[in-house]
Amino acid sequence: MHKFKSILLPILVICLFILITIDASAQCPMCKMSAESNLANGGTAGKGLNAGIIYMLATPYLLVGAVAFLWWRNKKKVEVNQED
């Protein structure tokens, strides 16, 4: 029963965060106005701005993933050496 409660609480908190949302602007008003104006005039600066945002968003995840992979690989090597 205790294990069930320890799993249920994080699930409820995650559901609460998903259900309670607020509107958030990903860009400052000046950047948004500039990008919209550029796209309306046939430019591609808005697409580049969005690609830059995605790039900056992906970088921390890639770094954490690389560190986790290196940790996992090192842990696996230690386990193999201990078996020998």
C-alpha positions in Angstrom: 0.0 0.0 0.0 2.9 2.4 0.8 4.4 1.7 -2.6 1.1 2.6 -4.3 1.0 5.9 -2.4 4.5 6.8 -3.4 3.7 6.3 -7.1 0.3 8.0 -6.9 1.5 11.3 -5.5 3.9 12.1 -8.3 1.3 11.1 -10.9 -1.3 13.4 -9.3 1.2 16.3 -9.2 2.1 15.8 -12.9 -1.6 15.7 -13.8 -2.2 18.9 -11.8 0.6 20.7 -13.7 -0.8 19.5 -17.0 -4.3 20.6 -16.2 -3.3 24.0 -14.8 -1.7 25.9 -17.6 -1.0 29.6 -18.3 -0.3 31.4 -21.5 3.4 32.1 -22.0 5.2 34.0 -24.6 8.2 32.3 -26.0 9.6 35.5 -27.4 9.8 39.1 -26.2 7.2 41.4 -27.7 9.8 43.2 -29.9 11.2 39.9 -31.3 7.7 38.6 -31.9 6.7 41.8 -33.7 9.9 41.8 -35.8 9.5 38.1 -36.8 5.8 38.5 -37.7 6.6 41.6 -39.7 9.4 39.9 -41.5 7.3 36.8 -42.4 4.4 39.0 -43.6 6.8 40.7 -46.0 8.1 37.4 -47.4 11.3 37.2 -45.3 12.6 34.1 -43.5 14.0 35.7 -40.3 11.1 34.3 -38.3 11.9 30.7 -39.4 15.6 31.3 -38.4 14.5 32.7 -35.0 12.3 29.6 -34.4 15.2 27.3 -35.4 17.5 29.1 -33.0 14.9 28.6 -30.1 14.7 24.9 -30.9 18.5 24.7 -31.0 18.8 26.3 -27.6 16.1 24.1 -26.2 17.8 20.9 -27.4 21.3 21.6 -26.2 20.7 21.0 -22.4 18.9 17.7 -23.2 21.8 16.5 -25.3 24.3 17.4 -22.7 22.4 15.6 -19.9 21.9 12.6 -22.2 25.6 12.4 -23.0 26.5 12.6 -19.3 23.9 9.9 -18.5 25.2 7.7 -21.3 28.8 8.0 -20.1 27.8 7.3 -16.6 25.8 4.2 -17.7 28.7 2.9 -19.8 31.2 3.4 -17.0 28.9 1.7 -14.5 28.5 -1.2 -16.9 32.3 -1.6 -17.2 32.7 -1.6 -13.4 30.1 -4.3 -13.1 31.8 -6.4 -15.8 35.2 -6.0 -14.0 33.7 -7.0 -10.7 32.3 -10.2 -12.2 35.8 -11.3 -13.4 
